[in-house]
Amino acid sequence: VRLGPDNATLSVKTKKGGVASKAGHDLTMEVTSWEATLDDDSIVLTADAHSFRVVEATGGAFDLGDEEKAAIPQTVREEVLTDPRIEFRSTSVQDGAVRGDLTIGGTTRPVAFDLPAAGGRLAGHAVVKQTDFGMKPYTALFGTLKVADEVEVLFEAKGDASG
Amino acid sequence: VVELDHSFSNGKPTDYNWEAILDLDRIVPCVEGGRVVERTSPTEAKAEIKVKMGAMSMTFNGTVDVVEQDEDAHRAMLKVKSREKGGQGYANADVTFSLDDGGGKIHTAAQISGKAASMGEGVVQNVLDALIKDFTTKLEAI
């Protein structure tokens, strides 16, 4: 099965932190350029980290405007993930339990997550710790506002993509 | 009013630091996001500070004036008065420098209103504290 933005969603959720976290937002960003190939026993996914789009920003003291939402992917490109390549290659897929190697910005680390086909619809999520990949979590306001080290990656097929 | 105390140490002679803190063209840019828009007199300037909060930013426009200077005691007060661009808020501060050999002390009494203040006094205090700490590290290289 081949999946991409047309028949599935891949998104990244970040949490805010720091003493001035009230000034920040929890973000949900959709990856708009990615593709995955799923077989019975393997998953290969590639994604472009420069194709993020903010779809939700919650919990801030002030609402974000369109211009500000557009500025976030730009910050990702310029300051967080200058290397856009993200790749995942499974090493084992068994009963919906997936293990494999995730490469972000040239650093590869093992990750594991569940990808159950609930009602014939694939959905799963994985937690990625930015510092494990040599990334420096974004900070602003002299370090009083931060993006939490752990980000959540969500995957959901739109229809019956279980093959 | 939020009151904060900091110190800086740069190993430079008191006379050097005294000149530096009274020169608004040198001292204002030591505040991250700060710049002199126009020097209106030796002791007065129109200035702007842009505070980046991630994707959002707030800009304050106003004046920075040297309102007190006691050369013998090496004590000076800078008065900052500013309004939030495109908003109702203001940010004012009296910043008092007391220099001693190789550095000095900074006392800040700030009043913030509007959007920034709506985040709560604790947040304002923490952010101001971080901003001034950053300012003191820049004074080390002034």
Interface residues (C-beta under 8 A of the other chain):
Chain A: V19 A20 K22 A23 G24 H25 A61 F62 L64 E68 K69 A71 I72 T75 Y138 A140 L141 F142 G143 T144 L145
Chain B: E32 V51 K52 M53 G54 A55 M56 K115 S118 M119 G120 G122 V123 N126 V127 A130 L131 K133 D134
